[in-house]
Amino acid sequence: MTSPTPKTDLPAALSSLGLHATAASLDDFLSRATRAHWPVRQLLEELVRVELDARASRSLQRRLLRSRIGPFKPLADFDWNWPKKIDRPLIERALTLDFLRDGRNLVLVGANGLGKTLLAKAIAHHAVLSGYSVVFRTAAELLADVQATDSPQLRRKKLAKYTRPQLLCLDEVGYLSFDDQAADLLYGVLNPRYEASRSTLVTTNLAFKDWPSIFPNATSLVTLIDRLTHHADVTLITGQSYRVRESEQEAAARLSTRPPKPS
């Protein structure tokens, strides 16, 4: 007489094989298969589809987390008519990611509060959704990260972290001044990207002629700008700050809701 085969904890076994999505919804999965009388091949095809979809979703979430794009307003809320000058066709082309496929850079130049960061985040987010590796940092964050170690080996690793992504977004160049080593460190990031034809997206409130004011005594600055702009689309956005307009609108709204003063 043969002894009975011990019952397998099927969800646990599926999880141990890496089939986490199927394990998590096993009862529903088997119920659908039973009701629809799936043949074995269809059952296996559905299992593979569920797992591939789940893995793609997890991969997307990991890439979004690593990118550190952060929250941003939907691009549908962007008022293209507010800036006095904006090259909408160029930015809409950038949203197709053609500059990434061509290994070109994109530089958005304009005063504070005109939506440069929103546009950069929208492009970066679309790149992540399209399967590209993306890192989004302010210039201050990137430089602080690289400068946080005195070890040459660790510094090389940190520089490589910003060299590898298919898209590096460097936000707010020009908002803070840096020491005389900052341009050299930034060059250490951008030059390998230039040589590997990896795209960099920069937002800045300063024209390139004014960059010496934030990178004082930087011998590499001219070469850095040359590498950044050699294969690049540079576009200027001008106008009044959105934030100023919103503050004025909020102030007007508050005034309109105040009760009239007694006569």
C-alpha positions as CSV (number, residue, x, y, z in Angstrom):
1,M,0.0,0.0,0.0
2,T,1.5,3.4,-1.0
3,S,1.5,6.2,1.4
4,P,-0.6,9.3,0.4
5,T,1.4,12.1,-1.3
6,P,1.6,15.1,1.1
7,K,-0.5,18.1,0.0
8,T,1.6,20.8,-1.4
9,D,1.2,24.4,-0.2
10,L,0.7,25.6,-3.8
11,P,0.8,29.3,-3.2
12,A,4.1,28.9,-1.3
13,A,5.5,26.7,-4.0
14,L,4.6,29.1,-6.7
15,S,6.2,32.0,-4.8
16,S,9.3,29.9,-4.3
17,L,9.5,29.6,-8.1
18,G,9.1,33.4,-8.5
19,L,5.5,33.2,-9.7
20,H,4.3,35.8,-7.1
21,A,1.4,37.2,-9.1
22,T,-0.2,33.8,-9.7
23,A,0.4,32.8,-6.1
24,A,-1.3,36.0,-4.8
25,S,-4.4,35.4,-6.9
26,L,-4.4,31.6,-7.2
27,D,-8.0,31.0,-6.2
28,D,-9.3,33.6,-8.7
29,F,-7.0,32.2,-11.4
30,L,-8.2,28.7,-10.9
31,S,-11.8,29.8,-10.7
32,R,-11.5,31.6,-14.1
33,A,-9.8,28.6,-15.6
34,T,-12.5,26.2,-14.4
35,R,-15.4,28.3,-15.5
36,A,-14.0,28.9,-19.0
37,H,-12.8,25.3,-19.3
38,W,-9.3,26.4,-20.3
39,P,-7.2,23.7,-22.0
40,V,-3.8,23.1,-20.5
41,R,-2.0,25.2,-23.1
42,Q,-4.3,28.2,-22.6
43,L,-3.9,27.9,-18.8
44,L,-0.1,28.0,-19.2
45,E,-0.3,31.0,-21.6
46,E,-2.5,32.9,-19.2
47,L,-0.1,32.1,-16.3
48,V,2.8,33.4,-18.3
49,R,0.9,36.6,-19.3
50,V,0.0,37.3,-15.7
51,E,3.6,36.9,-14.5
52,L,5.1,39.0,-17.4
53,D,2.6,41.8,-16.7
54,A,3.4,41.7,-13.0
55,R,7.1,41.7,-13.6
56,A,6.8,44.6,-16.1
57,S,4.8,46.6,-13.5
58,R,7.4,45.9,-10.7
59,S,10.2,46.9,-13.1
60,L,8.4,50.1,-13.9
61,Q,7.9,50.9,-10.2
62,R,11.6,50.2,-9.4
63,R,12.7,52.5,-12.3
64,L,10.4,55.3,-11.2
65,L,11.6,55.0,-7.7
66,R,15.3,55.0,-8.7
67,S,14.8,57.9,-11.1
68,R,13.5,60.1,-8.2
69,I,11.4,62.2,-10.5
70,G,9.0,62.9,-7.8
71,P,5.4,64.3,-8.1
72,F,4.6,66.9,-10.7
73,K,1.5,68.5,-12.2
74,P,0.0,66.8,-15.3
75,L,1.4,68.3,-18.6
76,A,-2.3,68.8,-19.6
77,D,-2.3,71.6,-16.9
78,F,0.6,73.4,-18.6
79,D,-0.6,76.7,-20.1
80,W,1.4,77.0,-23.4
81,N,0.0,80.5,-23.9
82,W,1.4,81.9,-20.7
83,P,5.1,82.3,-21.6
84,K,5.9,85.1,-24.0
85,K,8.2,82.8,-25.8
86,I,8.3,79.0,-25.9
87,D,9.2,76.6,-28.7
88,R,6.3,74.2,-28.2
89,P,7.0,72.1,-31.3
90,L,10.6,71.4,-30.0
91,I,9.3,70.4,-26.6
92,E,6.5,68.2,-28.1
93,R,9.2,66.5,-30.2
94,A,11.2,65.9,-27.1
95,L,8.2,64.2,-25.6
96,T,8.4,61.7,-28.4
97,L,11.9,60.9,-27.1
98,D,13.5,61.3,-30.5
99,F,16.4,63.2,-28.8
100,L,17.1,60.1,-26.7
101,R,17.1,57.8,-29.7
102,D,19.5,60.2,-31.5
103,G,21.8,60.6,-28.4
104,R,21.2,64.4,-28.3
105,N,20.9,66.7,-25.3
106,L,18.1,69.1,-24.4
107,V,18.6,72.4,-22.5
108,L,15.7,74.5,-21.2
109,V,16.8,78.1,-20.4
110,G,14.4,80.5,-18.7
111,A,13.6,82.5,-15.6
112,N,12.2,81.0,-12.4
113,G,8.6,79.8,-12.4
114,L,8.1,79.2,-16.1
115,G,7.6,75.5,-15.9
116,K,11.0,74.2,-16.9
117,T,11.0,71.6,-14.1
118,L,7.5,70.5,-14.9
119,L,8.4,70.0,-18.6
120,A,11.7,68.2,-17.7
121,K,9.8,65.8,-15.3
122,A,7.1,65.1,-17.9
123,I,9.8,64.1,-20.4
124,A,11.7,62.1,-17.9
125,H,8.5,60.3,-16.7
126,H,7.6,59.4,-20.3
127,A,11.1,58.1,-20.8
128,V,10.7,55.8,-17.8
129,L,7.3,54.6,-19.1
130,S,9.0,53.8,-22.4
131,G,11.6,51.6,-20.8
132,Y,14.6,54.0,-20.6
133,S,16.8,54.2,-17.5
134,V,16.5,57.7,-16.0
135,V,18.0,59.7,-13.2
136,F,16.5,63.1,-12.2
137,R,18.5,65.3,-9.8
138,T,19.0,68.9,-9.1
139,A,22.5,70.1,-9.8
140,A,23.0,70.7,-6.1
141,E,21.9,67.2,-5.2
142,L,24.2,65.5,-7.7
143,L,27.2,67.5,-6.7
144,A,26.6,67.1,-3.0
145,D,26.3,63.3,-3.6
146,V,29.6,63.1,-5.5
147,Q,31.4,65.4,-3.1
148,A,30.2,63.4,0.0
149,T,33.2,61.1,-0.1
150,D,37.0,61.6,-0.1
151,S,37.7,58.1,-1.4
152,P,38.7,58.2,-5.0
153,Q,37.2,54.7,-5.6
154,L,33.8,55.6,-4.1
155,R,33.8,58.9,-6.0
156,R,34.4,57.0,-9.3
157,K,31.5,54.7,-8.4
158,K,29.3,57.8,-7.8
159,L,30.3,59.4,-11.0
160,A,29.5,56.1,-12.8
161,K,26.1,56.1,-11.2
162,Y,25.3,59.3,-13.2
163,T,27.1,58.3,-16.3
164,R,25.2,55.0,-16.9
165,P,21.5,56.1,-17.2
166,Q,20.2,56.6,-20.8
167,L,18.8,59.9,-19.6
168,L,20.2,62.2,-16.9
169,C,18.1,65.2,-16.0
170,L,20.0,67.9,-14.3
171,D,17.6,70.4,-12.8
172,E,18.1,73.9,-11.5
173,V,21.6,74.7,-12.8
174,G,22.2,78.3,-11.7
175,Y,20.1,78.5,-8.6
176,L,23.1,78.1,-6.3
177,S,26.8,78.9,-6.6
178,F,29.4,76.1,-6.2
179,D,33.0,75.9,-5.2
180,D,35.9,75.8,-7.8
181,Q,35.8,72.0,-7.9
182,A,32.2,71.6,-8.9
183,A,32.6,72.2,-12.6
184,D,35.3,69.6,-12.7
185,L,33.1,67.0,-11.0
186,L,30.2,67.9,-13.4
187,Y,32.6,67.5,-16.3
188,G,33.4,64.1,-14.9
189,V,29.8,63.2,-15.3
190,L,29.0,64.9,-18.6
191,N,32.1,64.0,-20.6
192,P,31.6,60.2,-20.4
193,R,28.0,60.7,-21.3
194,Y,29.1,62.8,-24.3
195,E,31.5,60.1,-25.4
196,A,28.9,57.4,-25.1
197,S,26.1,59.5,-26.8
198,R,23.9,59.3,-23.8
199,S,21.4,62.2,-23.5
200,T,21.3,64.8,-20.8
201,L,18.4,67.2,-20.1
202,V,19.4,70.4,-18.3
203,T,17.2,73.2,-16.9
204,T,18.9,76.5,-16.0
205,N,17.9,80.0,-15.3
206,L,21.2,81.4,-16.6
207,A,22.5,81.8,-20.1
208,F,25.7,79.9,-20.7
209,K,27.7,83.2,-20.7
210,D,26.7,83.6,-17.1
211,W,27.7,80.1,-15.9
212,P,31.1,81.4,-14.6
213,S,29.2,83.3,-11.9
214,I,28.1,79.9,-10.4
215,F,31.2,77.9,-11.3
216,P,34.0,80.4,-10.3
217,N,37.6,79.8,-11.4
218,A,36.6,76.6,-13.3
219,T,39.1,75.7,-15.9
220,S,36.9,73.0,-17.3
221,L,33.8,75.1,-17.7
222,V,34.3,76.0,-21.4
223,T,34.9,72.4,-22.3
224,L,31.9,71.3,-20.2
225,I,29.6,73.7,-22.0
226,D,31.1,72.6,-25.4
227,R,30.3,69.0,-24.6
228,L,26.8,69.8,-23.4
229,T,25.8,71.9,-26.4
230,H,27.7,70.1,-29.2
231,H,24.7,67.7,-30.0
232,A,21.9,69.6,-28.3
233,D,18.7,71.5,-28.7
234,V,18.8,74.7,-26.6
235,T,15.6,76.5,-26.2
236,L,14.7,79.7,-24.4
237,I,11.5,80.2,-22.4
238,T,10.6,83.8,-21.4
239,G,7.8,85.5,-19.6
240,Q,6.4,86.1,-16.1
241,S,6.5,83.5,-13.4
242,Y,3.5,81.1,-13.2
243,R,3.9,81.3,-9.4
244,V,3.5,85.1,-9.5
245,R,0.4,84.7,-11.6
246,E,-1.1,82.1,-9.3
247,S,-0.4,84.2,-6.2
248,E,-2.1,87.2,-7.8
249,Q,-5.1,85.0,-8.8
250,E,-5.4,83.6,-5.3
251,A,-5.2,87.1,-3.8
252,A,-7.9,88.3,-6.1
253,A,-10.1,85.3,-5.3
254,R,-9.7,86.0,-1.5
255,L,-10.7,89.6,-2.1
256,S,-13.8,88.6,-4.1
257,T,-15.0,86.3,-1.3
258,R,-14.7,88.8,1.5
259,P,-17.9,90.1,3.0
260,P,-18.6,93.8,2.2
261,K,-17.7,96.2,4.9
262,P,-20.6,97.7,6.8
263,S,-21.5,101.2,5.7
